[in-house]
Amino acid sequence: MFHPSYAMKSQPILFLISAPSGGGKTTVMNGLLAAMPGLQRVVTCTTRPPRPTERDGVEYHFLRPGEFEVRVARGEFLEHADVYGNRYGTRREAVLDLLNAGSDVILSLDVQGAATVRRLATSDPVLKPALVTAFITPRSLAELECRLRSRAGDSEAVIQKRLASAEQEILQWPTFDYLVVSDTRASDLARIQSIFAAEKSRCSRLDFQFGGSRTQPTHKPVCPQIE
């Protein structure tokens, strides 16, 4: 009797999720982190003030503008951008350390940041094979406006600025690997999970070793019935 055995290991993924402001990328990212304990998140740095429910070092690293610029000058950021008058940046070392340790990493970035990471990945031996990008878009600008208003905390001028930018951001969807048209939170998360699972099973990422033995098993295997 032939008893197959195998060993399989998947290379780490840098899963980059992007969307217009208010498009649901943070909600989906948090859902994926909750569903997959081994997935690692790199906390973004920003100069914007925290919202009432946000905590330093959890949702963001909140930095003074001068401190942020010092880090830019040192080349500490994988990507950084000015978004609606505030600076945002992802620490390069934090991302590379996790990938080199074999961990899957998730990033939630605006369209500018996603473009920068894609560009850098084309010539980086660690980022290039790891990067997978997904863009989440609302069904309409009216739906996006509703989401922005429900968050509270933004002025009317900021909301209108975000909506104007969203039109141009949504046009960038073909530059991503995957597109998710947002529906419910549960369905958005399910589709993102499916993308992640498929990428982890991509043959180019796998180290798969198959072997077998014809030795007598110590227990009688239960074989499924095939009709």
N, C-alpha and C positions, 0 to 999 in steps of 0.2 A: 504494500500500500504506500502511496506517495503522500507525504505530509509537507505542504508548502510552508515556507516562512519568508518573511521579508522585513526589511528595515527601510524606513522612508523619513527623510528630513527635508523640509521646505526652507528655502532661503528667505531672509526677512523682507518685509514689505514696508515701504514708506507710503502710506495711504493718505493722499492729499484730497481733502474735501473742500470745495469752494461753492459759493453762491452769492447772489446779491445780498446786501445788508437786509436782514429780516427774512431771508430765504429759508432758514431752518438748518444751516450747517452746524451750528453749535449744538442744537437739540439732537440732531442725528449723531454727532460725534459722541456726546455724552451717553446716548443710548447704546452705541456700539462699545464704548468703554465699560459700561455696566454689564453688557452681555458677554464680553470677552475679557476676563481678568488679566490675561497675559499681555494684552495690547497696551502700549505705552503712549502717553501724551506728553508733548513738549509744550510747556506753558509759554505763551507769547508775551513779549515785553511791549508795553505801550506807555505813551505820555498822557493819554486821556484820563480824566478823573474816574474813579470807580463809581459804578451805580450802587444804589443802596444795598443790594443783596450780594455784591461781589466782594471777594476777599483777596488780598494781596498774596500772590504765590499760588493761588488756586485757580481762579478764572484767568488772571493775568498777573504778570509782574509789573506793578505800576511804578514808573520811573519819572524823575524830573527831566525836563527837556535837556538840560545840560548833561546829565548823566547818560541819557540816551545817545547824545552826539559823541560823547567820549567812547562809548562802545562801538559806534559806527566807525570812528577813526581807527580803532584797534582792529577792525575787521572781524568783530565777534558774531555778526549776524549772517545767517545763510541768506536771508532776504529781509529787506526793510522797505517801508513805503509810507508816504504821507496819505492818510485816508480821512477825508472830511476835516482837515485841519489838525489831526493828531497823528503821531508817529507810531508805527507798529513794527516789530522785528522778531524774527525767530533765531534763537541761538544756534549757530552752526555746530559747535562742539557737542551740545546736548543731543542733537539729532545723530551725528556721526558716531558718538560713543554708544548709543543704544543699538544702532544698526550693526556696528562692529561686534557688539556683544551677542548678536543673534536675535534681538528683540524686534517685533513688529511695532512700527511707530505710526501714529495718526497725527495729522496736522489739519487745522481748520483755518484757511486763509482766504483773503479777498482775491479778486481776479488779478490784481497787480502782483501780489505776492506769489500766486500760483505760476504766473508767467515767468517770474524771476527764477523760481526753483526749477521749472522745466528747462530753462535756458542753461542753468548751471549743471543740471544733470546730464546734459548731452556730452560733457567732457569729464565727468567725475566717475571714477571706477566703482565707487560705493553707491552713489545716488542713482546712476543710470539703470542698473538692473533692478533696483528696489522700487523705483517710483511708479505709482499707479494713481491716476487722477480721476476724480468724479465731480461733475457739476450738477448742482441741484437748482432747479428753476421753478418759480411759481407758475401757475397756469395763466395768470394775467397780472398786469400792473395793478388792477383794482384789488386783487387778492393780496398782493404784496403791500399795498397801502394799508389795507385792513390790519395786516400783521404788524406793521410798523407802528400804527396808532395804538394797538392793544398793548405794546410793550411799555408805553409811557416813558417819561424821562427825556424825550427829544422834543425840541421846539418845532413849531410849524415850518420854520425856515429849513431846519435840518432834515425834516421829513421830505420836504420837496426836493432838497438837494440829493438825498438818497434815491428818490424815485427817478430823478433825471439821470443819475449815474447808472441806475439799474438797467435802463434801456440799452445803454452801450455795453454793459457787462454781460447781459444775456446774449448779445450777439457773438460773444467769444466762446460759446458752448462747443463749436467744432474743434477747438484746440485741446479739448480734454479727451481722456480715454472713454469715459462713460457719461451718459446723460440720464438724470432722474428728474422727471416732471413731478413736482411735489403733489401729494394727495393728503392722506392722513399721516400723523406722526408714525403710527404703527407700520403702515405700508412703506413709507419712506425708509424706515429703519430696516425692514425686511429686505428691500431691494439692495440697500447698501451692504447688508450682511451677505447677500447672495453674490455680490460683486467681489467682496473680500474672500469668500470661500472659494470662488472660481479661480481667483488669482493665486491663492495658496496652493491650488492643485495644478497650476500651469506646469507643463512638463519641463520647461526651461528653468524653473525654479527648484526642481526636485532632485534630490540625491536618493535614488531608489535602487535598492539591492534586493534581488529575489534569489532565494535559495530553496533547497528542498532536501528531504531525507526520506528514505524508504524503510527506516527503522520502525519497529513495532511501537505504537503509542502506548503510554501507560494507562490511558483510559480510552474507552470506546467513543469515537467522535459521533456527534449527532449531525447527520447530513440532511439538508433540506430536500424535500420531495419535489422533483421537477416533472411536470406533466407535459 
